[in-house]
Amino acid sequence: SLDFVSRSLEEAREKYSLGPDARDWKVEMAQNDLKKSGLSKDKIVPILYRPFDRRYTYYTGHSRGFQCMPRPEVMRHMLAGKNLGLITVRQVAEGVFTHSLVSDRIIECRTMISNKGMGFVFPLYLYETPPPNPLLSRNRKEPDAPIRRPNLSSEFLEDFSGKLRMDFIPDGNGDLRKTFGSEDVFHYLYAVLHSPTYRSRYAGFLKMDFPRIPLTSNINLFRTLCALGEGLVSLHLLEKGVPVSPTFPVSGENRVESVRYDPENKGRLWINGAQYFEGISPEVWNFHIGGYQVCQKWLKDRKGRALGYQDLTHYQKIVAALSETINLQENIDETIGKWPIT
């Protein structure tokens, strides 16, 4: 960031391949925003740039600055503490609905939209900083920690609680016998959004508005979908341990020169004339999240770069996660069985 602000406008534009200024983003505004922020390392934060593509950005929260529309009113909840964010879209402009993803960090607006529209993130928890309490703070080295509450309406919770005949607890998970929690709700929603039958049955509605989730009064169905949704969340955050695949058997420079998939030859995915990943099924290769074919997009965004050990391992984890996602999607449909959900 220091190098960026110390250069002239045209030098910065050329070195960082920034292209021409746009209406809401200009090199000068970005440089000024960095300078006013004090160039603090604390403002360097992780961001979900594309599916399974985690990067870092300098986040000030100021509009028309380093980011043109940083959406601090939403993103602050993803920065304040541990959180989950549901990413989806208002409508599907092209293709079928595959537009659901999870993040535990701030996101870029086109995280899963290739050309039309943008992605929206819905934090599960809203963080609030309580007013200082002199009696509590007097003997504490740190200010009062932020508190969080679920980003779920009271009407929704009352309805769902009545259907399940369980009490709602606002933080974490319930025991799924007498209580259910905010994260159980998130996992249930995430499972339903990944049901292939849900996506095809309600395709017309998903083209016009935000997804609407049917609620169940079947406690056993709710429990099972919570478990399957939790598995998907863990996979998509790359937290769940799964057998790493595919293999990358040939040593070399690891430079991504071209991306070519050969399903007839052991599912080989070539990154140059000599090196390839092996063992990628056509279903995984063609797997889309929103407007992106995940396996292809991740590699194409690294064209011209040499993949390090962490890059290779990360890509193998992506392939493994997508393979397990396909299995879980089938399990979700088998679990739900008859539609509509009751």
PyMOL commands that set and color helices and strands:
alter all, ss='L'
color gray80, all
select helices_A, chain A and resi 2-6+9-15+27-37+41-43+72-79+134-137+154-164+182-193+196-201+203-206+219-236+282-285+294-300+309-336
alter helices_A, ss='H'
color red, helices_A
select strands_A, chain A and resi 44-50+53-58+85-88+101-103+106-107+120-123+125-128+147-150+167-169+179-181+260-262+268-270+276-277+288-289+292-293
alter strands_A, ss='S'
color yellow, strands_A
deselect
rebuild
show_as cartoon
